[in-house]
Amino acid sequence: MGLEDKLDLAATALLVIDLQNDFCSPTGLMASMGKDVSGMDIMIERIKTLASVCNEVNIPVFYLQQVYDRTKLTDLQKEQYDLDGKIAVCDIQGEGYKFYKINPPADRIFPKYVYNAFSNPNLVKELSEKGIKTLVITGVSTQVCVETAIRGGFDIGYKIVVPRDLIATTSKDPDIQGRTLRLVEKTYGVVVDSSEIIEILRAKKTVNRYNKKQISRRGQLGIS
């Protein structure tokens, strides 16, 4: 199945994962640990462009938000943090969990307390109710929450599309990004540029508009 067929306007959704202060901001936790966030602003602007196009063609956009909230963790999960020295990222007690350079509508925000986007039952329910079959997956971090969404989405049957210019990592390993993209190409879905997605969506919007006009004209002329 080609990209154009995967991007059915009636069955595609955009996932925007973890564009938050701790991951993306120059004053966030990752930056404070010496990690490079210099490319985040450009990527976020590109994601916003794609999200805008999705809104134009009525493709739903879901904003995932990583949250560290001890009241939401099981005893085993607490042990991971307390005994294994796991870093508490996006702590709800601070500013790190808040979105960075985006302001999604409240009903489009889907918090998660683990790495798996599909741990949020409201997300799973809405994707099912809308008849979604293809997920366009964007955001951070490539090798953690993004890759978890890719694997998890594929495992439950979704077609996966990953725009290579709309995912990012702060890892100092230069091959991390490429490794995930190669995994997608080999096993989980397709890797494209966001410009390809935008071109296809806008073309489909034009075709739909033309078809509606033709139907309207036929109706006016009494042609069935």
N, C-alpha and C positions, 0 to 999 in steps of 0.2 A: 504494500500500500504506500503510495506516494505522499509527500507532505501535504499537498493540496487536499487529498482525500482525508487525511488525518484531521485537518483543521476544519471540520464541519462546524459551521457557526452555531448550530443547534446542540452540539454535543461536546464542545470544548470549554475548558476553564483555565484560567491563569492563576497559578499559585505564586505568591510573593512571600519569600521566607526570610524572616528575622532581620529586617532592615532597622536595626536598633542601635542605640548609643554605644553599648558595650562592644559591639562588633564593628561598627562603621565610623563612629565619631573620632576625631583627633583628640578628644578629651575622654574617650571611653576606656574600658578595661583593657582591650587588646592593644590599643595605642600606648597605654601606660606600661605595658609589658614589653614595649619595644618593637611591636609588630607593625608592619606597614599597612596603613589604611588609605594611602594617598590615591588609590584608584577607585575608592568607593563612591565618591561624589559623581563621577562620570557615569559609572554603572547605574547608579540610582536614577539619574536623569533619563537614561535609556529605558529603564524599567517603567518609569512614569510615562514615557512616550508610548510604550506598548500597552500599558494599562489604559491610557486614554483612548487608544484605537480600539481596544477590547470593549470599552464602554460604548463607543460609537456603534459597534456591531452587536451589542447585547450579549457579549461573552462575559460571564460572571468572573469577578476578580476576588480572590480570597487572600487575606493578609494574615500570615501566621506570625505569632508573637511568642518567643521563648520567655518563660517566666520561672525564676527560682523563688518558690514559696514553700517553706517547710511544711505548712499546714496541708499541702497537697501531696506530700511525698509519703510513700510507704516506709515502714521501718527499714526494709532492705535498701531502699533508695537513700534514706538518711545515713545509713551505714557507709554507703559509697562515698558520700561527702565527708563524713566525720573520720572514718578510719583509713580511707584510701587517699586522702588529700586532694579530692576532686575540687576544682575551682568553682565557686558559686558565681556564675555569669548571669547577668540580667536579674539581679536581686530586686524583688519587688519593694524592698525597703529603701532603695536609692533611685537614681535617675537612669541607670544603665538599661533597664527593661523598656524604657520609652522609645517610641519610634524616632528615627533620625531622618530628617528632611522629607518626611511624608506624613500625611495626616489622614489616614483612612477613615471612612465612616464607621461609626461604632458597630453597626450590624455586619460589617465586612471583616471584623477582627476576630481571629480564632486563636486563643491562647493555647499553649502547650507547655506541659511541665516536664516533659522528657523530649528527646530528640525527634521522635516520630510524629510527623504532622497528623497522621491518621489516628493518633491517640485521642484527638478531639472528636467526640461523638457527633457534635453539631456539624462539623465539616463533612464527616462521612455521610450523615443523613442528607445534607443539602446536595452534595454531589450526586447521590443516588436519586433523590427526588427530581433533580433537573435533567436526569438522563445523560450525565456526562460520561464520555468514553475516552476523551483525550485530555491529558494534563500538560500544559506548558509550565515548566518548573524553573523558577528564577530565585535569586537571592544569595544568602550566605549561611553558613560557611560551606564551601564546595564539598569537602570531604566528610562533613559531619551531618548537619541537618538537611542540606540539599541532597546529598547522596542517599541518606536514609529515606527521604521522600521519593526519590527515584526508584529505589529498590522496593519500598513498600507499595508504591502505586502500581508498579509493574506486577508485583506478586498478587494483587487483588484484581488485576485484569485491565488496568488502564493502559492506553497507548501513551508513550512518554516522548515529549519533545523538549529538548534542552537547548536554549539559545546560548551559545558559547560566550557571548559578550555580556550576558546578563546573570552570570554566576561569578562568585569571587571568594577568595580565601585570604586569610592573613598568615597562613603557614609560611615558614621560611624555607620549606622544601620546594625547590623550583619545579618539581615534577608532579606535585599533588594535583594541580588543576588538570594537567594532561592525563593523568592516570584515571581520574573520574570520567573524563570525556571519552577516553578509549573504552572504558567499561560500558558506557552508554551505547556507543557505536557497535560494540561487539555483541551486547546481550540485551540491553534494556529499551532501546529506542533509537531516536535520531538526534543528531547534533547539527544545528544550523546557526546562521546569523540572525539576529532579531529583525534585520531589514527584510529578510526573506519572508518571515511570518507576517510582518506589517504589509508587505506588498500583496500577499495572498489574501489577507483579511480585507483590505481595501478593495481589491478586485472583486471579491465575492459580494461586498456591500453594493458595488456598482451594478453587478448582475442582478442582485435581488431587487434593487430599486427599479431597474429596467423592466424586470418581469412583472412587478406590481403595477407599473404604468400600463403595460400591455394588457394585463387582466382588467384594469379599470376601463381602458378604452373599449375592450371587447364588450364589457358589461354595458357601457353607454350606448354601444351600437346594437345591443341585443344579440351578440354573437356568443354562443356557449363554447 
